[in-house]
């Protein structure tokens, strides 16, 4: 009996000790996993602002441009990015920055927008532009504009001073001028380079892309001519804008994707801001800009995954071109399926890059 009591006492002591050891191990594991969870969930340093730009995609390959031409393109892209960066440091709004940056690209004869716009079949310039505010989905667009120095300025006026989204032609232009847009005589848009492109296209009776593949032994690169800008500002708002002169020798009042919200331009604070460049008919059919945002919104894709999926879609319908985008966290993409794309990125982390070729 005494032995049994001793055995029982030792048994309870052992059980109590085991419970203590197990409890200690569980508690230790809890603290370890909690610590690991906190480490893994620790947010990355927030990017205060990001700005991404493009000047068109196409057959842009090393050796096709002279050193001076390369320098001119890079200098203009750098000026546009630096200007946008300075505005963002001053807490300017994403919409304002998009407009001001695109105006710089429109003022350059290098790009097919504004000053550098190509000629249509009738021998004059017809320009299109759009802009979108991701904070409220407000947007404005213009097409068939002939005498606005900066079409993007007109698109912003449509967004902010009309009850509409999309205006066309002389009456849309008149509305913009009455509300502060800068008028420019047709002679302002004349450049020798663009006129030669027009005469060549008329002679061959072909519609020409700006900066696509080189043809007929000429030393000229033709691309899908568009300029665009996407911005995340310091308040967390997104905006996107796109501007173009369209196609050389375009006929019948043709309009591409650039002024069409969801095709060439899109912005939503919940997801991302997008600006496209390419053969517009394919971007319209594929609703390319909106698709990137929709994949993020409805499938919870990252910006990168959504961009890759959308480029695959563009390939599947034989579309050519590219797009830039920035998301609500400041992540960015600059994707294209052509030889190159004039592009650049700057953000609050000090990252600054201007590229042209398919590096």
Helices and strands as residue ranges (DSSP letters): H 2-41, E 50-58, H 67-89, H 94-106, G 114-116, E 127-133, E 138-145, H 151-161, E 166-168, H 169-178, G 186-189, H 192-204, E 223-224, E 227-232, E 238-244, E 265-267, E 272-278, H 280-285, H 288-299, H 303-316, E 321-327, E 332-336, E 340-347, E 352-357
